[in-house]
Amino acid sequence: MSDSTRELSEGKPWWQHRWPWLLMLGPAVAVVGCIITIVLAFQAFGDQDIVDGGSRQGLVVTAPAAHR
């Protein structure tokens, strides 16, 4: 009987095994990174002016007319 099979057959609760925590680590890091990215985006670039010649009316940004 291997070590991992022996650990599972001991009847420990799931949180005392290392594999569930290892599998949850990736998604948890992704969620934390997403939250940090959203906070930084709103803090640093939320009120930035439009410099491409477009205009902003509320939440709608309109592009300038194409030059021919």
N, C-alpha and C positions, 0 to 999 in steps of 0.2 A: 504494500500500500504506500503510495507516495505521500509527501508531506502535505500537499494541498488537499488531497482526499482525506487525510487524517484530520486536518483542521476543520473541514466541512462536516465531518461525521461526529465531531465533538459536541455539536449542538449549541454552539455560540450564537448569540443574536447577530444579525447582519451587520450592525455598526461596529462590531468588534473585529471584523475581517478587513484586510487592507484593500482588497480588490474593488469593492463598491466605492470607496473614497478615491481610489486612483481613477476609476472611470468617471466619477463626477467632477474631477479636478479640471478637465478640459473645458466643459461647458461653463463651469463657474468662473474660470479665468476669462472666457469670452464675454460673459455678462458684465463682469467688472470693467473690462476694457471698453465695452459699449457705453456703459454709464459714464466713464471718464471722458470718452470722446464727445458725447452729447453735452456734458457740462462745459467742456472746453470750447466747443463750437458756439454755444450760446453766450458764454462769457467774453470770448475774444472777437467773434465775428457777427454778433447778432444785430448790431446797429451800423454796420459798415455801409458807406455810400456806394451807389452804383456809378462806375467810372466809364462804362462802355457807351454812354450816350442814351441809355434807356431811361424810362421814367417809372416810378413806383407809385401806385395808387392803392393804398391799403396793402393787401397781400399779393396784388397782381403787379407783375413787372412786365412792361411792354418794351419790345425791342425797337430801335429806331428804324425808320424807313430805309430800305435798301438803296444804295447809291448806284445810279446807272451811268 
